[in-house]
Every structure is written in C-alpha cells, then in structure tokens.
Amino acid sequence: MKKFFLFCTAAACMFSFTVQAQHYSIVIKGGHVIDPKNNVDKVMDVAILNGKVAKVASNISTADAAQVVDAKGLYVSPGLIDMHSHNFQGTTPDHYLSDGFSALNPDGFTFRVGVTTVVDAGSSGWKSFPKFKKNVIDQSKTRVLAMLNIIGEGMRGGAYEQDTTDMNSKMLAMVANNNKKIIVGIKVAHYEGHEWTPVDHAVAAGVKADIPVMVDFGGATPALSLEELFTTHLRKGDIFTHCFGALAPSREEMIDKATGKVKPYFYTARKKGIIFDVGYGGISFAYSQALPAMKEGFYPNTLSTDIHTGSMNNAMKDMMSVMSKFLNMGMPLKDVIKASTWAPAQAIKMEELGNLSEGSPADVTVFDIRKGKFGFFDYTGHKESGTQKFECEVTIRDGKVVYDLNGNTSPIALGKGDH
C-alpha cells in the first residue's frame, strides 16, 4: 500500500507538471518563424504567457491554451519597430509635428500593419516632452518611445527650428536621463544654416545620456558635406535618416551621378558604424537613389516610415508598404524583417525588443506575403512593378491580440489573450 501511495503521488505530480507546462495564454501554431536575433527561419510554434514569449519550438501543445492563432501558411516575426514616426498629435495651430495636426495618434496606424513599437523622431523637445508623454505616450496601447528634438520646443517647423539659442545639450541630457525607459535618442532636423551647431549640440547631449543621435540632414544651400558629417561629427551608432533622399541642392545624394554608384564615403561611414535609416517620409525616398544602391547590395540598416498626415496618404502609406518596396527591389526577406525588428532594437539600445527569445516581451506580428501584380511609386512619380506585398494578419502586443484581419484567432477576443 505504501508503494502504491508513493506511485500515485509521483504520477499526480507528473500530471500536474504536464498540465502546467501546457498552459499558455496564446499559442501561435504552424507559422514560418523569422527571428533574426536567434537565427530562426523555419516553421515553428510560439507560446505566450504572462505577456512574455514562453517558448518557441515545434509542435507546442494547444490543449490548455486560452487562445490559438492559426498561422499555417503565414509568417511570424517579432513585432515590427518603426524607428522614425511622428506621434505628438495635438490641436495647437501652427505647431506642425509638436502638439499639432500633422502628427498621428499611433494606435490607429500601427497594429493593422504589424507595428508594436514606434520611435517618435524628434516631435517633442525637452520643454514639450512632458505634454507628449501625458497626452500620447501614457495613453497609447502601442509602445511609444521618443527621440528628443535638439530644439527645446520640438518640431514646430520653419523659423522655430533655426533657433540655435534653443539648443541646450545639458537640458536634453537631463530630461533623457530622467526618462531612460522612453527617451532613446536625440534628433536633428530641418536646420537651414551652414553651421554644425545643431549636430554638435545633439552629439554632446547624446554623449551625456549615452543614446544615439538621428540626423535628418538638409536645408542648407549649397549643401553641407555629408562626408564631413559622417567622418568628423557623428559617432559609431549615430543614425543618418532619409538615406535614399534626392533633395539636391540642399542635401548631397547617396548616388554619384557620374558613376551611378554609391559614393565611396558611404561605405566608409558604414564601416565606422553609422546606421543608415530609410525614414521614407513625404519627399525623402527616391528610386533614383534606392535602386542603384540595392543593386550594389547597399541595404539600409533600418526600415522606417517617417509617418505623418502627409506621408501616409502619399507614396509611403505605411510600414508594410515600405517593407514591400524593399522586398521587391531585391532585399532578402530575412534582411527586411531584421531591418524592421532586431536592427532598430539594437540601434536604440532596447535589445529586449525585436526578438522572440524566451522571456522577451510578447510583441508578435503574423503576416502574409501576397502574390500578384502590384505598383509602387515614389514622390517624383517614378513607378516600379512588384509581385509581392506584405499584409498583416494578426498583431499581438504585450501578450494580447490587438488586431486580427481574418479571424485567425480562436476564440476571437481582441485584447483578451493574456491573463
């Protein structure tokens, strides 16, 4: 009897352990997982519990899962990170992207294209950041991170962004250091002068706060030297956005018109560790620059939208449209996913994001790649045809299903996935 009692107790313990091991809030079943950080590129299941990735493996049981996402025939990746967006939406006239009408509240333009994290690229400055945090960051289901503008008042446009007296690296660094979980960079943009003052102040703040600087460089005519920017002023890990822009004569272009090739100093800058970001925007991407660069294999480090009310209704549209353009230009799928997940996470020093490692935040994108005939164009009117297009099926943010295009989740209960 004693032995029988012990046997039953062990069996009961084993049964209890088995049930516990199978209990997940969500299991994503049968999708082709692409996780560049962990070098995963094959059909796997993903299990989620308590807002974290619990397991990535073959044939995870769904017996006690609260929800199951049918991803058969689809792809599964870490939640997309849009590293250049503008989200400081407000109702103040003549404030452009800093508490103005041109910025976008993120939740309406993220989950439906698989984006779970956005980095607002300089809409707020150190003076206006508290309002941005209170009105947008703290109210959003999307994870909203921020780069502070070199201008204290933020991206108000025009003359406001030319005021070198409102470029205070000490205050920028102080606010950044006091908000380390949110502020991930310093942004320079729209300066029209021929001085290096904005860049140098931004880098000084970046050094004090140990965060990168993103430079939207252009406006001065004749243009300041990009080679000097890369070699003299920026550090390893700093970010050059709008890298495929064609805005001469106010900014030098990547492609040498005489040779049709990428200028050599861009390769030197990449070797140094400068990060090249798309930052598509309204007029900041041109096929005249991207196509030759892609042909050479000079791929961007990070893909991003520079989304605002102007760009979203123009050639750019959204994150997955940008990804589709690069896929159709020949950028390998795994590289496109890396440039939209793990690479931006590394660039902003938030390496807990952009991957599906066990214990990482459960931000996941389930997507399809549609086959057909599609048209892609830039702001100059140049059109390219393509045969592949990304389409988001399911988005999971913080362990909850927040978007489901075709009802692939069972049972269907948006936002109810985690306990």
C-alpha positions in Angstrom: 0.0 0.0 0.0 2.8 2.3 0.8 4.5 1.8 -2.6 1.2 2.3 -4.3 0.7 5.5 -2.4 4.1 6.8 -3.5 3.5 5.8 -7.1 0.2 7.6 -7.2 1.7 10.7 -5.6 4.5 10.7 -8.2 2.0 10.2 -11.0 -0.2 13.0 -9.7 2.8 15.3 -9.5 3.8 14.4 -13.1 0.3 15.0 -14.3 0.2 18.4 -12.5 3.6 19.4 -14.0 2.4 18.4 -17.6 -0.8 20.5 -17.3 1.2 23.5 -16.1 3.7 23.2 -18.9 0.9 23.2 -21.5 -0.9 26.2 -20.0 -0.4 29.2 -22.2 -2.4 32.3 -22.9 -1.7 32.2 -26.6 -0.1 29.6 -28.9 0.7 30.7 -32.5 0.5 27.5 -34.4 2.3 26.4 -37.6 3.8 29.6 -38.9 7.1 30.2 -40.5 9.0 32.0 -37.8 11.7 34.6 -38.8 13.6 35.8 -35.8 16.9 37.3 -36.9 18.4 37.7 -33.5 18.1 34.0 -32.8 18.8 32.9 -36.4 15.4 31.2 -36.6 14.0 30.8 -40.1 11.6 27.8 -40.3 8.2 26.6 -39.3 7.8 26.7 -35.5 5.2 27.4 -32.9 5.3 30.3 -30.5 3.8 30.2 -27.0 3.0 33.2 -24.8 2.3 33.5 -21.1 2.1 36.5 -18.8 2.9 38.9 -21.5 6.2 37.2 -22.4 7.4 34.8 -25.0 7.3 31.5 -23.1 8.6 29.0 -25.8 9.5 28.7 -29.5 9.5 25.1 -30.6 8.0 22.6 -32.9 4.6 21.1 -32.0 3.7 23.0 -28.9 0.5 21.6 -27.4 -2.6 23.8 -27.5 -4.5 21.5 -25.1 -4.8 24.1 -22.4 -4.1 27.4 -24.4 -6.6 30.2 -23.8 -6.3 31.2 -27.4 -4.8 29.7 -30.6 -3.6 31.7 -33.6 -3.7 29.6 -36.8 -0.6 30.7 -38.6 -0.3 27.9 -41.1 0.9 29.2 -44.4 1.8 32.5 -42.8 4.9 34.1 -41.4 5.6 35.0 -37.8 8.1 37.7 -36.7 8.8 39.8 -33.7 6.6 42.9 -33.5 7.7 45.5 -36.0 9.5 48.6 -34.8 9.0 51.8 -36.8 12.1 53.7 -35.8 11.0 57.0 -37.4 7.5 58.2 -36.8 5.7 61.4 -35.7 3.1 60.9 -33.0 2.9 64.1 -30.9 -0.7 64.7 -32.1 -2.4 67.8 -30.8 -4.8 70.6 -31.6 -2.5 73.6 -31.4 -2.5 75.6 -34.7 0.9 76.2 -36.4 2.7 73.6 -34.3 3.4 71.2 -37.2 4.5 67.9 -35.6 4.9 69.1 -32.0 1.4 69.0 -30.5 0.0 69.8 -34.0 -2.4 68.5 -36.5 0.1 66.8 -38.8 1.2 64.2 -36.3 -0.7 60.9 -35.8 -2.0 59.2 -32.7 -0.2 55.9 -33.0 -2.8 53.2 -32.3 -4.8 53.8 -35.4 -1.8 53.3 -37.7 0.3 50.7 -36.1 -1.4 47.4 -35.2 -3.1 47.0 -38.6 0.4 46.8 -40.2 2.1 44.8 -37.5 3.9 47.6 -35.8 4.0 47.2 -32.0 6.7 49.9 -31.2 7.2 53.3 -32.6 10.0 55.8 -32.0 8.8 59.3 -32.3 11.7 61.1 -34.1 12.0 64.5 -32.5 8.4 65.8 -32.5 9.0 66.9 -28.9 11.9 68.7 -27.3 12.9 68.7 -23.7 10.4 71.5 -23.0 7.4 69.9 -24.6 8.2 66.2 -23.8 6.1 66.2 -20.6 3.0 67.1 -22.5 3.8 64.5 -25.2 4.2 61.9 -22.5 1.0 62.8 -20.7 -1.2 63.1 -23.8 0.1 60.4 -26.1 2.7 58.1 -24.7 0.8 57.3 -21.5 -2.5 56.9 -23.4 -1.3 54.5 -26.2 -1.5 50.8 -26.4 1.4 50.9 -28.9 4.7 51.2 -27.2 5.8 54.7 -27.9 9.4 55.7 -27.4 10.9 59.0 -28.3 13.9 60.9 -29.6 14.1 64.4 -28.2 14.4 67.2 -30.7 17.5 69.4 -30.5 15.1 72.3 -30.3 13.5 72.7 -26.8 10.1 73.3 -28.2 10.3 70.4 -30.6 9.4 70.1 -34.3 7.3 73.3 -34.7 8.7 73.9 -38.2 10.1 76.9 -40.1 11.8 79.6 -38.1 11.4 77.8 -34.8 13.8 75.1 -35.9 16.5 77.6 -36.8 16.9 79.0 -33.3 20.4 77.9 -32.1 19.7 79.6 -28.7 17.1 76.9 -28.0 19.6 74.1 -28.4 20.6 73.1 -24.9 22.5 69.8 -24.6 22.6 69.9 -20.8 18.8 70.1 -20.5 18.3 67.5 -23.3 20.6 65.1 -21.5 18.9 65.7 -18.1 15.4 65.0 -19.4 16.7 62.0 -21.3 18.4 60.6 -18.3 15.3 61.1 -16.2 13.2 59.1 -18.7 15.6 56.3 -19.8 12.8 53.8 -20.5 11.2 56.1 -23.0 13.8 58.5 -24.5 16.1 56.6 -26.8 17.8 59.3 -28.9 18.3 62.9 -29.9 17.0 64.2 -33.3 18.4 67.0 -35.5 16.2 68.1 -38.4 15.3 70.9 -40.8 18.2 73.2 -40.0 19.0 75.6 -42.9 22.2 77.2 -41.7 25.7 76.3 -42.7 27.0 75.8 -39.1 27.4 72.4 -37.4 25.9 73.8 -34.2 22.8 71.6 -34.1 24.7 68.4 -34.8 27.4 69.1 -32.3 24.9 70.1 -29.6 23.0 66.9 -30.3 26.1 64.7 -30.1 27.1 66.4 -26.8 23.7 65.5 -25.4 23.9 62.0 -26.8 27.3 61.5 -25.0 25.9 62.7 -21.7 22.8 60.4 -22.0 24.5 57.5 -23.7 22.0 57.5 -26.6 22.3 57.9 -30.4 21.7 60.9 -32.5 19.5 60.8 -35.5 20.2 63.3 -38.2 17.7 64.5 -40.8 20.3 66.5 -42.8 19.3 69.0 -45.4 18.1 72.5 -45.9 21.3 74.4 -46.4 22.0 75.6 -50.0 24.7 74.8 -51.0 24.6 71.6 -49.0 26.9 70.8 -46.1 29.2 67.9 -46.7 27.8 64.5 -45.8 31.3 63.1 -45.8 32.3 65.6 -43.1 29.1 64.8 -41.2 30.0 61.1 -41.1 33.7 61.3 -40.5 34.0 64.3 -38.2 30.8 64.9 -36.3 28.8 61.7 -35.9 29.9 58.7 -33.7 29.6 55.0 -34.2 25.9 54.1 -33.7 24.5 57.5 -34.7 21.8 57.4 -37.3 21.5 59.0 -40.8 17.9 59.0 -41.7 16.3 59.7 -45.2 19.3 57.9 -46.6 17.7 57.4 -50.0 16.5 61.0 -50.3 17.1 63.1 -53.5 16.9 66.7 -52.3 19.8 68.3 -54.1 21.0 71.1 -54.0 20.0 71.3 -50.3 21.5 67.9 -49.5 24.1 65.7 -51.1 22.7 62.4 -52.5 24.0 58.9 -52.0 24.5 58.1 -55.7 27.3 59.7 -57.6 25.7 61.0 -60.9 28.9 60.5 -62.8 29.3 56.8 -61.9 25.8 55.8 -61.0 27.2 54.1 -57.9 27.1 54.7 -54.1 29.7 57.3 -53.2 32.7 55.7 -51.5 32.4 57.6 -48.3 29.0 56.0 -47.6 30.9 52.7 -47.3 33.5 54.3 -45.1 30.7 55.6 -42.9 29.1 52.2 -42.7 32.4 50.6 -41.7 32.7 53.2 -39.0 29.3 52.2 -37.6 26.9 54.9 -38.9 23.4 53.5 -39.2 21.5 54.2 -42.4 17.8 54.5 -41.9 15.1 54.8 -44.6 12.8 57.4 -43.0 10.6 57.3 -46.1 8.5 60.4 -45.4 6.7 62.6 -48.0 9.7 63.5 -50.1 12.6 61.7 -48.5 12.8 58.5 -50.6 13.5 58.3 -54.3 14.0 55.3 -56.5 16.8 57.1 -58.3 18.9 56.6 -55.1 17.5 53.3 -53.8 17.6 51.2 -57.0 21.3 51.7 -57.7 22.2 51.2 -54.0 20.1 48.0 -53.8 21.8 46.7 -57.0 25.2 47.2 -55.2 23.9 45.4 -52.1 24.0 48.6 -50.0 20.9 47.8 -48.0 19.6 50.1 -45.3 20.2 49.1 -41.7 16.7 50.0 -40.6 13.4 50.5 -42.4 11.1 53.2 -41.2 8.2 55.3 -42.4 8.5 58.9 -41.1 4.7 58.7 -40.9 2.6 61.8 -40.6 -0.6 63.0 -42.3 1.3 64.0 -45.5 3.4 60.8 -46.0 0.6 58.3 -45.1 -1.6 59.5 -48.0 1.3 59.8 -50.5 3.8 57.3 -51.8 4.8 56.0 -48.4 1.5 54.8 -46.9 2.6 52.6 -44.0 5.3 50.3 -42.6 4.4 47.2 -44.6 4.3 49.2 -47.8 7.9 50.4 -47.2 8.9 46.8 -46.4 7.2 45.6 -49.7 9.1 48.1 -51.7 12.4 46.8 -50.4 11.4 43.2 -50.8 10.5 43.9 -54.4 13.8 45.7 -55.0 15.7 42.5 -54.1 16.4 42.9 -50.4 16.2 39.3 -48.9 13.1 38.6 -46.8 15.2 37.8 -43.7 17.0 41.2 -44.1 13.8 43.1 -44.5 12.5 41.5 -41.2 15.8 42.2 -39.4 15.7 45.9 -40.6 12.2 46.1 -39.1 12.7 44.3 -35.8 16.1 43.4 -34.4 18.2 46.1 -36.1 16.2 49.0 -34.8 16.0 47.5 -31.4 19.8 47.4 -31.4 20.1 50.9 -32.8 18.0 52.4 -29.9 19.7 50.2 -27.3 16.5 48.4 -26.4 17.6 44.9 -27.1 14.8 43.3 -25.1 12.6 44.2 -28.1 12.7 43.0 -31.7 13.1 39.3 -30.9 11.3 36.2 -29.8 13.7 35.0 -27.2 12.1 33.3 -24.2 11.3 36.0 -21.6 11.1 38.8 -24.2 8.0 41.0 -24.3 5.3 39.2 -26.3 5.1 41.6 -29.2 4.5 39.4 -32.3 3.4 40.0 -36.0 1.8 37.3 -38.1 1.8 38.3 -41.7 1.2 37.0 -45.2 3.2 37.8 -48.4 0.6 38.2 -51.1 1.5 37.2 -54.7 0.2 39.3 -57.6 0.8 42.4 -59.6 1.4 45.5 -57.5 2.5 49.0 -58.2 4.9 51.1 -56.1 5.9 54.7 -56.7 7.9 57.5 -55.2 7.1 61.2 -54.8 8.8 62.0 -58.1 6.3 59.9 -60.0 8.7 57.0 -60.7 6.8 53.7 -60.6 8.1 50.2 -60.1 6.1 47.0 -60.5 6.3 44.2 -58.0 4.9 40.7 -57.4 5.0 40.5 -53.6 3.3 42.5 -50.9 3.2 42.3 -47.1 -0.2 42.0 -45.4 -0.6 41.9 -41.7 -2.9 39.1 -40.4 -2.6 39.2 -36.6 -0.8 41.6 -34.2 0.0 40.7 -30.6 1.1 43.4 -28.3 2.2 42.7 -24.7 0.7 39.2 -24.9 -2.7 40.3 -26.2 -4.2 40.0 -29.7 -4.8 43.6 -30.7 -5.5 43.1 -34.4 -6.9 40.2 -36.4 -7.6 40.7 -40.1 -9.3 37.4 -40.9 -10.3 35.9 -37.6 -7.3 33.6 -37.3 -7.5 33.7 -33.5 -9.7 31.1 -31.7 -11.6 32.1 -29.7 -11.8 35.6 -31.2 -11.5 38.0 -28.3 -9.3 41.0 -29.1 -7.3 42.2 -26.1 -8.3 39.2 -24.0 -5.4 36.9 -24.8 -3.4 37.2 -21.6 -4.4 36.5 -18.0 
